[in-house]
């Protein structure tokens, strides 16, 4: 993609991440949140796998980018809901701080890793990196519930 198209796709991704917050919270009140946390990275992986095909058509690219953005926003929202469900009092703040630290580490290391991945496998390296990170998150989502809630 050219610079303009890439910025437009990024804008659509960020719009999806923003617009999904209220609907995903509503949905999380009605269905199993743990299953949502497992399904979100699976949808992200599917979107990333489809992007190389979708890039050739705006009719495919914009909805795929929007859905991918929705998965990013959903992951943040559902994980926050699960923290609030699992912890109480000061532990909520500590758990949320841990989420913030992990987010910060990703924001710090992500661009360098993405650049390295891009150079390693042009032009698909960034998409492969995103898929790998989402795949690595799956065991956390699947087996994370087995740990007992923290007791004060």
N, C-alpha and C positions, 0 to 999 in steps of 0.2 A: 504494500500500500504506500501511497505517497503520504507526505506529511499531513496534508489536510484531511485525507481519509482516515489516517491513523488517529488524529486528534478527535475526529467525529466518532470513531469507534470507542475510544476511551471515554468520551462524554456519554455515550449510550450506556457503557458498562457502569459508570458512576451514577448515572440516572437510575439504572436498575437497582443498584445497591441502596440508593436513597429511597426510592419509591416503594420498595418491598417491606420496609420496616413495619408499618401498621398492618398490612395484610398478613405478614408472617407471624406477627404477634397474635393476631386473631386466630389464625390457623393453629398455632401452638397451644392455644387454649382448648382446642377441640380434638386434636389427634395426639398420638404418642410422640413426645418431644425427642426421646432417644432415637426413635426410628427416623425422625426428621434429621437429626444430627448425622445419622448414617447415610441417608438419602442425598443430602446436600452435596457432599464431595463426589458422590457418584454422578449426579447431574453435572457438576462442574467438569469432571473428567470427560463426560460425553460431549459437553459443549466444546471443550478444548480440542477433542479429537475431530469434531465436525468443522471447526473454524477453517482449516485449510481448504475444505470443499466450499464453504460458505463465502469465502473471500471473493470468489468470482461473481457473486450476485448480491446486490444490495437487498433483494427480497429475502435472501437467506442470512446475510451477514448481520443486519440490524436486529432481527429477532433473536439470533444466536447470541449476539453481544449483550442484548438486554437480559436474556435468560441467565447468561453467565454472571452479569452484574447482580442479578437477583440472588444467585447462589452465594456470592460473596457477602452481601448484606444479610442474607438469611443465616449464614454461619455465625456471624457476629451476634445477631439478635438471639438466636436459639441458645447459643452458649451462655449468653448473659442471663437468659431466663432460667437455664439449668443451674447456674451458680446461685441465683436467688432462691431456687427451689431446694437446693441441697444445703446451703449454709445459712447461718443466722448471725445477727449482731456484727461484731468486728470481723468475724470470719468472712462475711460477704465482701467487706472492703479489701481484705487481704487477697481473697480469691480473684476479685476483679482487678486488683493491682497486678497480680500474676498474669492475667489476660493482657493487661496493658503493656507489661514488660515484654511478653512474647510478641505482641503486635509491634512494639518498638524494635525488637530484634529483627523481625521480618522486614520492617520498613528500612532498617539500616543495612541489612545484608542482602535484601531482595534485589535492589538495582544492580549491585555488583555481580551477584549470581546470575541474574538475567542477562547481563552483558556477556559474561563468560559463556553461558549456555548458547546465546545467539551466535557468538563467534565460533563455538565448537560445532554447531549444527545449524548453519544458515538455511532457510529462515525459520526453521521449526524448533530451534533450541529452547526458546522462551516458553512455547506451548508445552514442550516435553517437560520442562522444569515445573510448570504449573501442575501438570498431570501427576508428576512424581510426588510433589508436595501434598496434593489432595489424596493420592494413594497412601502416602505415609500417615495421613491423618485418620484413615479408616480404622486401623486397629485401636486408636485412642477412642474413637466414637463407639466402636463395637464393644470393647472390653473395659472401658472406663467406668461403666455402671457397676461392675463387680466390686469395686472398692467401696467399703462401707462409708456412709456419711460421717463427717467429722463430728465427734462428740465433745462438747465443752468440758 
